[in-house]
């Protein structure tokens, strides 16, 4: 059984998009199966101590629900143990602040403060390429749905983010008196056309992607990678990624963790979105 389990985990290592239901069907009641944080929803429940080691959910009436002693043990298990950057000191500091009796922080699936980053493979104008989408949960009627909030596509960045700045490139304030005939210099000056836009202009990659997709330039192939960014715990940022391996430290785990200020949060968001 152990040999079969190991070979199975090696196999699914090549297929990160394989649904956890398949894992359920194959692994049955193996201890490795219970140790693995198989679903993102389960990561939330384990972070909050709303689920037992056997996978059975706790509810508010249960004595173990949000129990700080059990929760501390769970939190210690939710880090990628092979990542040397996740030092014991930073993990302990994070856990102590999460469990602080005065604040006692929990993750909430529906309140925002976290989002998905999905790296996908497309064919773009007959050439293989990557497109990264950012998605958030949005409430609709009595439920929620995932919606695309942003997109990063390197060819767009090469065109729009490397804007050329030249103070000599402008339209004279009296241009209206010549019926804006000098627009010819704007459209003959492709490299510096950004200089003629309003200062607050920001390129919208999502709009451009939707336009080109509708024109048939993009053809979706598959999801290459997935991770989640969390800002729900005040003063902290962490990433959650899936690790498929044959040991107890597997599944959806914290792969990056850093303490940040509000100013650093803004900088980090720009970095994540490639702005």
C-alpha positions in Angstrom: 0.0 0.0 0.0 2.9 2.4 0.9 4.5 1.7 -2.5 1.3 2.3 -4.3 0.8 5.6 -2.3 4.3 6.8 -3.2 3.8 6.1 -6.9 0.5 7.8 -6.9 1.9 11.0 -5.4 4.7 11.0 -7.9 2.1 10.8 -10.6 -0.1 13.6 -9.4 3.0 15.8 -9.0 2.9 16.3 -12.8 -0.8 17.2 -12.7 -1.3 20.0 -10.0 -4.8 20.6 -11.3 -6.0 17.1 -10.4 -9.1 17.4 -8.2 -8.8 16.4 -4.6 -11.8 14.1 -5.0 -9.6 11.8 -7.0 -7.1 11.8 -4.1 -10.0 10.9 -1.7 -11.1 7.9 -3.8 -7.6 6.4 -4.1 -6.0 7.0 -0.7 -8.9 6.1 1.6 -8.0 6.4 5.3 -4.2 6.6 5.0 -2.5 8.8 7.7 -0.7 10.7 5.1 -4.0 11.5 3.5 -5.3 13.0 6.8 -2.1 15.0 7.4 -2.3 16.6 3.9 -4.2 19.9 3.7 -6.0 18.8 0.5 -8.2 21.8 -0.2 -8.0 25.5 0.2 -11.2 25.5 2.2 -9.5 23.0 4.5 -6.6 25.3 4.9 -9.0 27.9 6.3 -10.6 25.5 8.7 -7.3 24.2 10.0 -5.9 27.7 10.4 -8.9 28.6 12.5 -9.1 25.1 14.2 -12.5 24.4 12.9 -11.6 20.8 11.8 -10.2 17.7 13.6 -7.2 15.7 12.6 -9.6 13.1 11.1 -11.1 15.7 8.8 -14.3 16.0 10.7 -15.5 19.6 11.0 -15.9 21.4 14.4 -18.9 23.6 15.0 -19.4 26.3 17.6 -21.0 23.9 20.0 -17.9 21.7 20.0 -15.3 22.2 22.8 -12.4 21.9 20.3 -13.8 24.7 18.1 -11.2 27.5 18.0 -9.4 25.8 20.9 -6.1 27.8 21.2 -4.0 24.8 22.3 -5.1 22.6 19.4 -5.0 25.6 17.1 -1.3 26.3 17.9 -0.4 22.7 16.9 -2.4 23.1 13.6 -0.7 26.4 12.8 2.7 24.9 13.2 1.8 22.2 10.6 0.6 24.7 8.0 4.1 25.9 6.9 6.2 24.5 4.1 8.9 22.9 6.4 11.4 22.6 3.5 11.6 26.4 3.0 14.6 27.7 5.0 13.3 31.3 4.7 10.4 30.3 7.0 12.6 30.5 10.1 11.4 29.3 13.4 11.6 32.8 14.8 9.3 34.3 12.2 6.9 31.4 12.4 6.7 31.6 16.2 6.2 35.4 16.0 3.4 35.0 13.5 1.6 32.3 15.5 1.9 34.2 18.8 0.3 37.3 17.2 -2.4 35.2 15.6 -3.2 33.6 18.9 -2.9 36.8 21.0 -5.8 36.7 23.5 -6.6 40.4 22.8 -6.8 40.1 19.0 -7.1 36.4 18.2 -7.0 36.5 14.4 -9.0 34.2 12.1 -9.2 33.8 8.4 -12.6 34.4 6.7 -13.4 33.0 3.3 -15.8 35.7 2.3 -14.5 39.0 3.7 -11.8 39.8 1.1 -8.2 40.4 2.0 -7.0 37.4 -0.1 -7.0 36.6 -3.8 -5.8 34.0 -6.2 -3.0 34.2 -8.8 -3.5 31.8 -11.7 -0.7 31.2 -14.2 -2.2 29.9 -17.4 -0.9 28.7 -20.8 -2.4 30.2 -23.9 -1.7 30.2 -27.6 -1.4 33.8 -28.6 -1.4 34.5 -32.3 -0.3 30.8 -32.8 2.6 31.0 -30.3 2.6 29.4 -26.8 2.7 32.0 -24.0 1.8 32.5 -20.3 -1.0 34.8 -19.0 -1.4 35.4 -15.3 -4.8 36.2 -13.9 -5.7 37.6 -10.5 -9.1 36.6 -9.1 -11.2 37.6 -6.1 -14.5 36.4 -4.6 -17.4 38.7 -5.3 -20.8 38.6 -3.6 -23.8 38.1 -5.9 -27.3 37.8 -4.5 -27.1 35.3 -1.7 -23.8 33.7 -2.9 -20.3 34.3 -4.1 -18.4 33.8 -7.3 -14.8 34.2 -8.4 -14.1 37.1 -10.8 -11.1 38.2 -12.7 -9.8 41.5 -11.3 -6.5 41.9 -13.1 -4.3 40.2 -15.7 -0.6 40.3 -16.5 0.8 39.6 -19.9 4.4 40.3 -20.6 4.0 41.6 -24.2 1.5 44.2 -22.8 4.0 45.2 -20.1 6.8 45.7 -22.7 4.5 48.1 -24.6 2.8 50.0 -21.8 4.9 49.8 -18.7 8.2 51.0 -20.3 6.8 54.5 -21.1 9.2 57.0 -22.5 9.3 60.3 -20.7 10.3 63.4 -22.7 9.1 66.8 -21.6 9.6 68.1 -25.1 6.8 65.9 -26.3 3.5 67.8 -25.9 0.6 69.4 -27.7 0.8 73.2 -27.6 -2.0 74.8 -25.5 -3.1 76.8 -28.6 -3.4 73.6 -30.7 -7.2 74.1 -30.9 -6.6 77.3 -32.9 -5.1 75.2 -35.7 -7.9 72.5 -35.5 -5.4 70.2 -33.8 -3.6 69.6 -37.1 -0.5 69.0 -35.1 -1.9 65.6 -34.0 0.0 64.3 -36.9 3.2 64.5 -34.8 1.5 62.5 -32.0 0.7 59.6 -34.3 3.9 59.7 -36.2 5.8 59.4 -32.9 4.8 55.9 -31.7 7.5 55.5 -29.1 6.5 58.6 -27.2 2.7 58.5 -27.6 2.3 58.0 -23.8 3.6 61.5 -23.3 0.5 62.9 -24.9 -1.9 61.2 -22.4 -3.3 62.6 -19.1 -0.9 62.2 -16.2 -3.3 59.9 -14.4 -3.5 57.5 -17.3 -2.8 53.8 -16.5 -2.9 51.0 -19.0 -5.7 48.5 -18.4 -4.3 45.1 -19.3 -7.6 43.4 -18.5 -9.6 45.5 -21.0 -6.9 44.9 -23.6 -6.9 41.1 -23.0 -10.7 40.9 -23.3 -10.6 42.8 -26.5 -7.9 40.6 -28.0 -9.5 37.5 -26.7 -12.8 38.4 -28.4 -10.8 39.0 -31.6 -9.6 35.4 -31.5 -5.9 36.1 -30.7 -5.9 34.0 -27.5 -6.7 30.3 -27.2 -6.8 28.8 -23.7 -4.8 25.6 -23.1 -4.5 24.9 -19.4 -3.7 26.1 -15.9 0.0 26.0 -15.2 0.2 27.1 -11.6 -1.9 28.5 -8.7 -1.2 30.3 -5.5 -3.0 32.6 -3.1 -2.0 35.9 -1.5 -3.3 36.7 2.0 -3.4 40.1 3.7 -6.2 39.2 6.3 -3.9 39.1 9.3 -3.1 42.7 10.3 0.6 43.4 9.9 1.3 40.3 7.9 1.4 38.9 4.4 1.7 35.3 3.4 1.4 33.1 0.3 -0.3 29.7 0.2 0.8 27.1 -2.4 0.2 23.4 -3.0 3.0 20.9 -2.4 2.4 17.4 -3.7 4.9 15.1 -1.9 4.9 11.8 0.0 5.2 13.0 3.5 3.1 14.6 6.2 4.0 18.2 5.3 2.0 18.3 2.0 -1.0 20.0 0.4 -1.9 23.7 0.7 0.8 25.3 2.9 2.2 28.7 3.7 5.2 29.2 1.4 6.1 32.8 2.1 5.6 34.9 5.2 6.6 38.5 6.0 5.7 41.2 8.5 4.6 44.4 6.7 3.4 47.9 7.3 0.5 49.5 5.4 3.0 51.4 3.2 4.9 48.1 2.5 1.5 46.5 1.7 0.9 49.0 -1.1 4.4 48.4 -2.5 4.0 44.7 -2.3 0.6 44.7 -4.1 2.2 46.7 -7.0 4.9 44.1 -7.2 2.5 41.2 -7.2 0.4 42.9 -9.9 3.5 43.8 -11.9 2.5 47.5 -11.8 
